[in-house]
Amino acid sequence: MTILVAYDGSADSRAAIEFAAKHLAAEPTLIVTVWEPLLVQLKKYPLAATGAIDPNTEQEAQAQAEQHAKEGAELAIAAGLSDVTYRAVADNESIWKTIVDVADEVDASLVVTGSRGLAGVRSVLLGSVSNHVLHHAHRPTLIVPPAKA
């Protein structure tokens, strides 16, 4: 089985990786970063489309997501997890649904996520990704609270 860890570069997602490494049995681990293609963002937030669309933005978003996923894998390995892979996945509907779909695809034995990510104000308005993953993943889900300062 595989442990899927959602990682977006936030402090909470870092804490999730560290917790998984410290408390979970060694299993293959997949670090997943979900990114939103520009067309998905425009569909979700049409009022944000006030300027010209830069075609490089899409490539930059994907490259940044791939870098975040790689960073998450490096953190996981440094924290003691082995057999770590990573991937950046484009969101076609919602970030939480993409995480749940990837967990189903790899038949994850556990989904691990931080309690808050980089979504900021959007999560207050739309509900947190971790909350949606918890309620829609049909598999064990671990939500790791922020690390104590």
TIFITOR-89987 format. One line per 3 residues: their letters; for each residue x, y, z of C-alpha. Coordinates in pm, whole numbers. Example, Ala and Ser with C-alpha at 12.3 -4.5 7.8 and 13.67 -1.06 7.14 Angstrom:
! TIFITOR-89987
AS) 1230/-450/780 ~ 1367/-106/714
***
This chain:
! TIFITOR-89987
MTI) 0/0/0 ~ 99/363/-43 ~ 83/664/186
LVA) -25/975/-7 ~ 90/1306/141 ~ -60/1629/3
YDG) 209/1896/-9 ~ 179/2261/-114 ~ 487/2412/45
SAD) 301/2550/348 ~ 422/2507/706 ~ 126/2277/776
SRA) 210/2050/483 ~ 570/2032/606 ~ 441/1930/949
AIE) 232/1658/783 ~ 540/1510/617 ~ 740/1522/940
FAA) 456/1358/1134 ~ 418/1083/874 ~ 790/1009/885
KHL) 797/999/1265 ~ 482/798/1334 ~ 396/577/1038
AAE) 538/243/938 ~ 765/248/637 ~ 551/216/325
PTL) 594/354/-22 ~ 506/724/-6 ~ 372/948/-280
IVT) 403/1325/-237 ~ 135/1503/-442 ~ 115/1872/-525
VWE) -202/1984/-699 ~ -191/2290/-923 ~ -474/2480/-1086
PLL) -450/2537/-1461 ~ -539/2889/-1567 ~ -866/2785/-1734
VQL) -980/2614/-1414 ~ -898/2928/-1214 ~ -1091/3145/-1460
KKY) -1390/2911/-1439 ~ -1383/2922/-1058 ~ -1304/3292/-1022
PLA) -1432/3470/-1336 ~ -1402/3817/-1182 ~ -1026/3765/-1152
ATG) -991/3764/-1532 ~ -945/4136/-1577 ~ -624/4141/-1780
AID) -467/3965/-2073 ~ -392/3595/-2033 ~ -23/3511/-2049
PNT) 31/3162/-2199 ~ 355/3127/-1999 ~ 156/3145/-1676
EQE) 31/2789/-1725 ~ 380/2650/-1778 ~ 513/2847/-1482
AQA) 236/2715/-1256 ~ 308/2357/-1359 ~ 684/2405/-1311
QAE) 628/2556/-967 ~ 401/2266/-868 ~ 662/2015/-986
QHA) 924/2199/-781 ~ 697/2191/-473 ~ 638/1818/-518
KEG) 1011/1753/-551 ~ 1075/1967/-241 ~ 814/1766/-51
AEL) 980/1439/-154 ~ 1319/1569/-41 ~ 1167/1667/296
AIA) 1009/1322/329 ~ 1340/1148/259 ~ 1526/1379/500
AGL) 1262/1306/766 ~ 1323/932/733 ~ 1069/804/481
SDV) 1200/573/213 ~ 1066/467/-126 ~ 938/820/-188
TYR) 802/935/-523 ~ 639/1262/-616 ~ 420/1416/-880
AVA) 242/1737/-966 ~ -117/1690/-1076 ~ -337/1940/-1259
DNE) -665/2018/-1087 ~ -961/1990/-1324 ~ -1235/2058/-1071
SIW) -1110/2113/-717 ~ -790/2053/-527 ~ -950/1824/-269
KTI) -1117/1612/-539 ~ -788/1576/-723 ~ -620/1454/-403
VDV) -903/1203/-344 ~ -886/1086/-708 ~ -509/1031/-691
ADE) -551/845/-360 ~ -804/618/-532 ~ -580/576/-836
VDA) -283/456/-629 ~ -507/275/-376 ~ -348/474/-91
SLV) -369/307/247 ~ -365/650/409 ~ -400/1013/298
VTG) -200/1265/501 ~ -253/1640/481 ~ -188/1948/690
SRG) -485/2125/845 ~ -429/2445/646 ~ -240/2508/327
LAG) -163/2800/103 ~ -524/2860/-6 ~ -564/3135/256
VRS) -881/3340/213 ~ -1026/3097/-41 ~ -1032/2820/219
VLL) -1232/3041/455 ~ -1486/3110/181 ~ -1499/2766/20
GSV) -1401/2531/302 ~ -1060/2383/361 ~ -906/2124/134
SNH) -827/1899/430 ~ -1189/1909/550 ~ -1316/1809/207
VLH) -1057/1532/173 ~ -1158/1400/515 ~ -1525/1386/421
HAH) -1490/1255/66 ~ -1197/1012/73 ~ -1322/661/128
RPT) -1003/561/304 ~ -822/653/625 ~ -723/1019/636
LIV) -484/1188/878 ~ -500/1565/920 ~ -193/1699/1097
PPA) -234/2024/1294 ~ 23/2304/1270 ~ 355/2241/1440
KA) 390/2417/1773 ~ 619/2715/1755
***
